Amino acid sequence: MEIVLDPRTSLPEDGSEGLLIARVWRPGEEPGPEVAVLRQDGVFALGRAAPTVADLLEADDPAALARSAPGERIGSIAELLTNSAAARRSPGLAHFLAPVDLQAIKAAGVTFMQSLLERVIEEQCKGNPAAAEGVRRTLGREIGADLASIKPGTPAAARLKEALVARGLWSQYLEVGIGPDAEIFTKAQPMSAVGTGAGIGLHPASVWNNPEPEVVLVVSSRGSILGATLGNDVNLRDFEGRSALLLGKSKDNNASCALGPFIRLFDRSFTLDDVRACTVSLKVEGEDGFTLTGESSMRLISRDPTELVAQTIGAAHQYPDGFVLFCGTMFAPTEDRGENGQGFTHKRGDIVTISSPKLGALVNRVDTSDRLPRWEFGARALMRHLARRGVL
């Protein structure tokens, strides 16, 4: 199957009315990425006004800068979306990239009670999908009801911890799920994320894995939440289930992080309250005819986005180029795909669509990380590119 991208399905429900920031790969004599803004009449490079997305977001008023900069028209939104779907075959076309560059790519884990139970299941069955259903029934019966109404870090959560410890059911995932400290980890390296239309990668040794559709906060070096985008925090359930110390190998592989299609900056049409209220939808379409759908509601998150940001940046940890933060997901697919009791796992060629009305749709095609284009354009390459263009 091939990916098809167009403005009708890729843009937010209000089209380009919001402040949508993109990065575009531009071919030519000096090929490389440019920061751009989407407007009704096309996609415009911001040039010297914002050499990097980090520069734009560190401005006194990023929204005003994005609105006022005249920019150079790169092409129509439809043209660049079409090129993004074809970039795997025709990399010489101008196409959309992940809409971040120098920012750290961080993620919060175990922020929804439904996915918390699945993490405990992975741990209990040591990454073996065949054992998951039996463990799921037992844990759902033992602790599912206890978790439903618990707010992390409260006295009620502490009492539940004491009771679960006494029953021999405590877990490292329960510690970060209902304890005072959130799980915050590095999902991927700056410059390594892929954008809409690109291939998304699984470690070739993984046999039990899933997409993780998430809202991703865009945060300045000062800790201000400036906007949001969508992300796929690809997860290898077999690796992490064998040992939580394999989290890095489970999460950070070539092309294993997708972001986009665009950053939507906060303005009168889109605020943090819209993020708190949004629903993220997932659709997986396989070449074998398999289809999986699901939704994740930010209304059910156990920690407010501002709390997650406060636990990421502060006196103990700074991010001078800003960061983006995956907020977590309540979606952990358990539907069998193949043999009974084996649960869901990806197959090569799956098309994954992650969408939300105010943020548009992020679409990627699944392959193994060793088969996808190598990540070779890093921070040094970006600096050389900007210097040659004379925009620094």
C-alpha positions as CSV (number, residue, x, y, z in Angstrom):
1,M,0.0,0.0,0.0
2,E,1.1,3.5,-0.7
3,I,0.5,6.6,1.5
4,V,-1.8,9.3,0.1
5,L,-1.6,12.8,1.7
6,D,-3.8,15.8,0.9
7,P,-4.9,18.9,2.7
8,R,-8.4,17.5,3.4
9,T,-7.1,14.7,5.5
10,S,-3.8,16.1,6.8
11,L,-4.7,19.6,8.0
12,P,-6.7,20.4,11.2
13,E,-10.4,20.6,10.8
14,D,-10.2,24.4,10.5
15,G,-7.6,24.1,7.7
16,S,-4.8,26.6,7.8
17,E,-6.6,29.0,10.0
18,G,-4.4,28.1,12.9
19,L,-0.7,28.9,13.2
20,L,0.9,25.8,11.6
21,I,4.7,25.6,11.6
22,A,6.5,23.1,9.4
23,R,10.0,22.1,8.4
24,V,10.5,21.5,4.7
25,W,13.4,19.7,2.9
26,R,14.3,21.9,-0.1
27,P,16.4,20.4,-2.9
28,G,18.7,22.4,-5.1
29,E,22.2,23.8,-5.0
30,E,22.1,24.0,-1.2
31,P,19.8,21.2,-0.2
32,G,18.6,21.1,3.4
33,P,15.7,22.0,5.8
34,E,13.9,25.3,6.2
35,V,11.5,26.5,8.8
36,A,8.1,27.4,7.2
37,V,4.7,28.6,8.1
38,L,1.5,27.4,6.4
39,R,-0.9,30.0,5.0
40,Q,-4.0,29.8,2.9
41,D,-2.0,30.5,-0.3
42,G,0.9,28.2,0.4
43,V,3.9,27.2,2.4
44,F,6.4,30.0,3.2
45,A,10.0,29.7,4.3
46,L,10.8,32.1,7.2
47,G,14.5,32.4,6.3
48,R,16.6,34.7,8.5
49,A,13.6,35.4,10.7
50,A,13.8,31.8,12.0
51,P,16.8,29.8,10.8
52,T,15.7,26.9,13.1
53,V,12.5,25.9,14.8
54,A,14.3,26.4,18.1
55,D,15.1,30.1,17.1
56,L,11.4,30.6,16.3
57,L,10.2,29.2,19.6
58,E,12.7,31.1,21.6
59,A,11.5,34.4,20.2
60,D,9.6,36.8,22.5
61,D,6.4,36.1,20.6
62,P,6.7,33.1,18.3
63,A,3.1,33.5,17.1
64,A,3.6,37.1,16.1
65,L,6.8,36.3,14.4
66,A,5.3,33.5,12.4
67,R,2.4,35.8,11.3
68,S,4.4,38.8,10.4
69,A,7.5,37.4,8.6
70,P,6.9,37.8,4.8
71,G,8.7,34.6,3.8
72,E,9.5,33.0,0.5
73,R,6.8,30.8,-1.0
74,I,8.0,27.2,-1.4
75,G,4.8,25.8,-3.0
76,S,1.3,24.9,-2.2
77,I,0.3,22.8,0.8
78,A,-1.2,20.1,-1.5
79,E,2.0,19.9,-3.5
80,L,4.3,19.5,-0.5
81,L,1.9,16.9,1.0
82,T,1.9,14.9,-2.2
83,N,5.7,15.1,-2.3
84,S,5.9,13.9,1.3
85,A,4.0,10.8,0.4
86,A,6.3,10.2,-2.5
87,A,9.6,11.2,-0.8
88,R,10.6,7.6,-0.2
89,R,10.7,7.1,-4.0
90,S,11.6,10.6,-5.0
91,P,13.8,12.3,-2.3
92,G,14.7,15.1,-4.6
93,L,11.2,16.7,-4.2
94,A,10.6,19.4,-1.6
95,H,8.7,17.7,1.2
96,F,7.7,18.0,4.9
97,L,10.0,16.8,7.6
98,A,9.3,16.4,11.3
99,P,8.5,20.0,12.5
100,V,11.3,20.2,15.2
101,D,15.1,20.4,15.0
102,L,17.4,21.2,17.9
103,Q,14.8,20.4,20.6
104,A,15.3,17.5,22.9
105,I,12.7,14.8,22.3
106,K,11.3,13.6,25.6
107,A,8.4,11.4,26.6
108,A,6.3,10.8,29.6
109,G,5.3,7.2,30.3
110,V,2.5,5.4,32.1
111,T,0.3,8.5,32.2
112,F,-3.0,6.6,31.5
113,M,-4.4,3.9,33.8
114,Q,-5.4,1.7,30.9
115,S,-1.9,1.6,29.5
116,L,-0.4,1.3,33.0
117,L,-2.1,-2.1,33.4
118,E,-0.6,-3.2,30.0
119,R,2.9,-2.2,31.1
120,V,2.5,-4.3,34.3
121,I,1.3,-7.2,32.1
122,E,4.5,-6.9,29.9
123,E,6.6,-7.0,33.0
124,Q,4.8,-10.0,34.5
125,C,4.9,-12.1,31.3
126,K,8.6,-11.2,30.6
127,G,7.8,-9.9,27.1
128,N,6.1,-13.1,26.0
129,P,2.9,-12.2,24.1
130,A,1.5,-15.8,24.5
131,A,1.4,-15.3,28.2
132,A,-0.2,-11.9,28.2
133,E,-3.9,-12.8,28.1
134,G,-3.7,-15.0,31.2
135,V,-1.8,-12.3,33.1
136,R,-4.2,-9.6,31.9
137,R,-7.2,-11.5,33.3
138,T,-5.5,-12.0,36.7
139,L,-4.3,-8.4,37.1
140,G,-7.5,-7.0,35.9
141,R,-9.3,-8.9,38.5
142,E,-6.8,-8.1,41.2
143,I,-5.9,-4.4,40.7
144,G,-7.9,-3.0,37.8
145,A,-10.7,-1.6,40.0
146,D,-8.2,-0.2,42.5
147,L,-6.4,1.9,39.8
148,A,-9.5,3.4,38.2
149,S,-10.0,6.3,40.5
150,I,-6.5,7.0,41.8
151,K,-4.7,10.3,41.2
152,P,-0.9,10.0,41.2
153,G,1.0,11.3,44.2
154,T,-2.0,11.6,46.6
155,P,-2.5,10.0,50.0
156,A,-4.9,7.6,48.4
157,A,-2.3,6.5,46.0
158,A,0.2,5.9,48.8
159,R,-2.4,3.8,50.7
160,L,-3.0,1.7,47.5
161,K,0.8,1.2,47.1
162,E,1.0,-0.1,50.7
163,A,-1.9,-2.5,50.0
164,L,-0.4,-3.8,46.7
165,V,3.0,-4.3,48.3
166,A,1.3,-6.4,51.0
167,R,-0.3,-8.5,48.2
168,G,3.0,-8.9,46.4
169,L,1.7,-7.0,43.3
170,W,3.9,-3.9,43.4
171,S,5.7,-3.0,40.1
172,Q,8.1,-0.4,38.9
173,Y,5.4,0.7,36.4
174,L,2.9,1.3,39.3
175,E,5.6,3.4,41.0
176,V,5.7,5.9,38.2
177,G,2.0,5.4,37.3
178,I,0.5,6.4,40.7
179,G,3.6,7.6,42.7
180,P,4.7,11.2,43.0
181,D,7.4,11.1,40.3
182,A,6.4,10.8,36.6
183,E,8.4,8.7,34.2
184,I,10.2,11.1,31.9
185,F,12.6,9.6,29.4
186,T,14.5,10.5,26.2
187,K,12.5,9.1,23.2
188,A,14.9,10.1,20.5
189,Q,17.9,12.4,19.7
190,P,17.4,15.9,18.3
191,M,17.1,15.9,14.5
192,S,16.3,12.2,14.4
193,A,12.5,12.2,14.2
194,V,10.7,11.5,10.9
195,G,7.8,13.4,9.5
196,T,4.5,12.6,7.9
197,G,4.7,10.4,4.8
198,A,8.0,8.9,6.0
199,G,8.7,5.3,7.0
200,I,8.6,4.5,10.7
201,G,11.0,1.9,12.1
202,L,10.8,-1.2,14.3
203,H,13.9,-3.0,15.6
204,P,14.3,-6.0,13.3
205,A,14.5,-8.4,16.2
206,S,11.1,-7.3,17.7
207,V,8.2,-9.7,17.4
208,W,5.7,-7.9,19.7
209,N,5.3,-4.2,19.2
210,N,2.7,-1.4,18.7
211,P,2.2,2.2,17.8
212,E,1.6,4.7,20.5
213,P,-0.5,7.7,19.3
214,E,0.2,10.7,21.5
215,V,-0.2,14.5,21.8
216,V,3.3,16.1,21.9
217,L,3.8,19.4,23.8
218,V,6.1,22.0,22.3
219,V,8.0,23.7,25.1
220,S,10.5,26.6,25.2
221,S,13.7,26.7,27.2
222,R,11.8,28.7,29.8
223,G,9.3,25.9,30.3
224,S,6.5,27.7,28.5
225,I,4.1,25.4,26.6
226,L,3.8,27.1,23.2
227,G,1.8,24.6,21.1
228,A,1.5,21.0,20.2
229,T,1.8,18.4,17.5
230,L,1.1,14.6,17.1
231,G,3.6,11.8,17.6
232,N,4.0,8.1,17.3
233,D,6.1,6.8,20.3
234,V,6.7,3.4,18.7
235,N,7.0,0.7,21.4
236,L,8.7,-2.7,21.5
237,R,6.7,-4.6,24.0
238,D,8.9,-7.7,23.9
239,F,12.1,-5.7,24.6
240,E,10.7,-3.6,27.4
241,G,8.8,-6.5,28.9
242,R,12.1,-8.5,29.3
243,S,13.6,-5.7,31.3
244,A,12.8,-2.0,31.9
245,L,16.6,-1.4,31.5
246,L,16.0,-2.2,27.8
247,L,13.8,1.0,27.5
248,G,16.5,2.8,25.4
249,K,16.6,-0.1,22.9
250,S,12.9,-0.4,22.9
251,K,12.2,3.2,22.2
252,D,15.2,4.8,20.4
253,N,16.0,3.2,17.0
254,N,16.4,4.5,13.5
255,A,13.2,6.2,12.4
256,S,11.3,5.0,15.5
257,C,10.0,8.5,16.3
258,A,7.5,10.3,14.1
259,L,6.2,13.8,14.7
260,G,3.9,16.1,12.8
261,P,2.5,16.9,10.5
262,F,2.9,20.4,11.9
263,I,3.3,22.3,15.1
264,R,0.2,24.2,16.0
265,L,1.2,27.3,18.0
266,F,-1.2,28.6,20.7
267,D,-3.4,31.5,19.7
268,R,-7.1,32.4,20.1
269,S,-8.1,29.4,17.9
270,F,-6.0,26.9,19.9
271,T,-5.1,26.8,23.6
272,L,-3.8,24.5,26.2
273,D,-7.4,23.7,27.2
274,D,-7.9,22.4,23.6
275,V,-5.0,20.0,24.3
276,R,-6.5,18.9,27.6
277,A,-9.8,18.1,25.8
278,C,-8.5,16.5,22.6
279,T,-9.0,13.0,21.4
280,V,-6.3,11.2,19.4
281,S,-7.4,8.6,17.0
282,L,-5.4,5.7,15.6
283,K,-5.9,3.6,12.5
284,V,-3.6,0.8,11.4
285,E,-4.2,-0.7,7.9
286,G,-2.2,-3.8,7.0
287,E,-1.3,-5.2,3.6
288,D,-2.9,-8.4,4.9
289,G,-6.3,-6.7,5.1
290,F,-6.1,-6.3,8.9
291,T,-7.5,-3.0,10.3
292,L,-7.2,-1.7,13.8
293,T,-8.8,1.5,15.2
294,G,-8.7,3.1,18.6
295,E,-8.9,6.4,20.5
296,S,-7.0,8.0,23.3
297,S,-8.7,10.9,25.2
298,M,-6.5,13.5,26.9
299,R,-9.4,14.0,29.4
300,L,-8.4,10.7,31.0
301,I,-4.7,11.5,31.5
302,S,-3.6,11.0,35.1
303,R,-1.3,14.0,35.3
304,D,-2.0,17.4,33.8
305,P,0.3,18.5,30.9
306,T,1.6,21.4,33.1
307,E,2.6,18.9,35.8
308,L,4.5,16.7,33.2
309,V,6.3,19.8,31.9
310,A,7.2,20.9,35.5
311,Q,8.7,17.4,36.1
312,T,10.8,17.7,33.0
313,I,12.3,21.1,33.2
314,G,13.3,23.2,36.2
315,A,16.1,24.0,38.6
316,A,17.4,20.4,38.3
317,H,17.3,20.1,34.5
318,Q,17.5,22.7,31.7
319,Y,16.9,22.5,27.9
320,P,18.6,25.5,26.3
321,D,17.1,24.7,22.8
322,G,13.7,23.8,24.2
323,F,12.1,20.3,24.1
324,V,9.0,18.4,22.9
325,L,7.3,16.1,25.3
326,F,5.1,13.1,24.4
327,C,2.3,13.0,26.9
328,G,1.7,9.2,26.8
329,T,-1.2,7.1,25.5
330,M,-4.1,5.1,26.9
331,F,-4.0,2.9,23.7
332,A,-2.3,-0.5,24.1
333,P,-3.8,-2.9,21.5
334,T,-4.6,-6.4,22.6
335,E,-6.6,-7.7,19.6
336,D,-5.1,-10.8,18.1
337,R,-3.5,-10.6,14.8
338,G,-2.8,-14.1,13.7
339,E,-2.6,-16.9,16.3
340,N,-5.1,-16.8,19.2
341,G,-3.5,-15.3,22.3
342,Q,-0.6,-13.7,20.6
343,G,-2.2,-10.2,20.6
344,F,-1.4,-7.3,18.2
345,T,2.0,-6.7,16.6
346,H,3.0,-4.7,13.5
347,K,3.8,-6.1,10.1
348,R,6.0,-4.5,7.5
349,G,3.9,-2.3,5.2
350,D,1.3,-1.3,7.9
351,I,0.0,2.3,7.3
352,V,-0.4,4.1,10.6
353,T,-2.6,7.2,10.8
354,I,-2.7,9.2,14.0
355,S,-5.1,12.1,13.9
356,S,-6.9,14.7,16.0
357,P,-9.3,17.4,14.9
358,K,-7.2,20.4,16.0
359,L,-3.8,18.9,15.0
360,G,-4.4,17.1,11.6
361,A,-3.1,13.7,10.7
362,L,0.3,12.1,10.9
363,V,0.7,9.2,8.5
364,N,3.6,6.7,8.3
365,R,4.4,3.3,6.8
366,V,6.0,0.7,9.0
367,D,9.3,-1.0,8.1
368,T,12.2,-2.3,10.1
369,S,14.8,0.3,11.2
370,D,17.6,-1.4,9.2
371,R,15.7,-1.1,6.0
372,L,14.8,2.6,6.3
373,P,17.0,5.5,5.3
374,R,19.9,6.0,7.7
375,W,19.8,9.1,9.9
376,E,22.8,11.2,8.6
377,F,21.7,14.8,8.8
378,G,22.4,15.8,12.4
379,A,23.2,19.1,14.2
380,R,26.6,19.6,12.6
381,A,25.2,19.1,9.1
382,L,22.4,21.6,10.0
383,M,24.9,24.2,11.2
384,R,27.0,23.9,8.0
385,H,23.9,24.1,5.9
386,L,22.7,27.3,7.7
387,A,26.2,28.9,7.4
388,R,26.4,28.2,3.7
389,R,23.0,29.8,3.2
390,G,24.1,32.8,5.2
391,V,21.2,32.8,7.5
392,L,23.0,32.5,10.9
